[in-house]
């Protein structure tokens, strides 16, 4: 069995009432669906952040090269630290 941890989300009063009145099986199905949706959405956000970081790093690299930074100069700078 998968370990689960409880979180709280806000929903409309009507939705909360319907959920509370649902069977245990239906509640478990809803919880599984919400878990899947959250997993997908959070993974998408993570991938977007990685993509943005990669773009920023590529631009910084291009700018550094355009300003004359070479791998040798970078190595020398890092060695001074």
C-alpha positions as CSV (number, residue, x, y, z in Angstrom):
1,X,0.0,0.0,0.0
2,X,1.2,3.5,-0.8
3,X,1.8,5.9,2.1
4,X,-0.5,8.9,1.8
5,X,-0.4,12.2,3.6
6,X,-3.4,14.4,4.1
7,X,-3.6,18.0,2.8
8,X,-6.5,20.4,2.8
9,X,-7.9,22.1,-0.2
10,X,-10.7,24.6,-0.4
11,X,-13.9,23.8,-2.4
12,X,-17.4,25.2,-2.5
13,X,-19.7,24.3,0.3
14,X,-21.9,22.4,-2.1
15,X,-19.1,20.3,-3.3
16,X,-17.9,19.6,0.2
17,X,-21.4,18.5,1.2
18,X,-21.7,16.1,-1.8
19,X,-18.2,14.7,-1.1
20,X,-19.1,14.0,2.5
21,X,-22.3,12.3,1.5
22,X,-20.5,10.1,-1.1
23,X,-19.7,6.5,-0.3
24,X,-16.2,5.6,1.0
25,X,-15.5,3.9,-2.4
26,X,-16.5,7.0,-4.3
27,X,-14.4,9.2,-2.0
28,X,-11.4,6.9,-2.5
29,X,-11.9,7.2,-6.3
30,X,-12.1,11.0,-6.1
31,X,-8.9,11.1,-4.0
32,X,-7.1,8.9,-6.5
33,X,-8.1,11.2,-9.3
34,X,-7.1,14.3,-7.5
35,X,-3.8,12.7,-6.6
36,X,-3.2,12.0,-10.3
37,X,-4.2,15.5,-11.4
38,X,-1.9,17.1,-8.8
39,X,1.0,14.8,-9.8
40,X,0.6,15.7,-13.5
41,X,0.2,19.4,-12.9
42,X,3.2,19.7,-10.5
43,X,5.4,17.7,-12.9
44,X,4.4,20.0,-15.7
45,X,5.3,23.0,-13.6
46,X,8.7,21.4,-12.7
47,X,9.4,20.7,-16.4
48,X,8.5,24.3,-17.3
49,X,10.9,25.6,-14.6
50,X,13.7,23.4,-15.9
51,X,13.0,24.6,-19.4
52,X,13.1,28.3,-18.4
53,X,16.3,27.7,-16.4
54,X,17.9,26.0,-19.4
55,X,17.0,29.0,-21.6
56,X,18.5,31.5,-19.1
57,X,21.7,29.4,-18.9
58,X,22.0,29.2,-22.7
59,X,21.6,32.9,-23.0
60,X,24.2,33.6,-20.3
61,X,26.6,31.2,-22.0
62,X,26.0,32.9,-25.4
63,X,26.5,36.4,-23.9
64,X,29.7,35.2,-22.1
65,X,31.1,33.8,-25.3
66,X,30.2,37.0,-27.2
67,X,32.1,38.9,-24.6
68,X,35.2,36.8,-25.1
69,X,34.9,34.3,-22.3
70,X,36.5,31.0,-23.3
71,X,36.6,27.7,-21.5
72,X,40.3,28.4,-20.6
73,X,39.5,31.8,-19.1
74,X,36.6,30.3,-17.2
75,X,38.8,27.5,-15.9
76,X,41.4,30.1,-14.8
77,X,38.7,32.1,-13.0
78,X,37.4,29.1,-11.2
79,X,40.9,28.0,-10.2
80,X,41.5,31.3,-8.5
81,X,38.6,30.7,-6.1
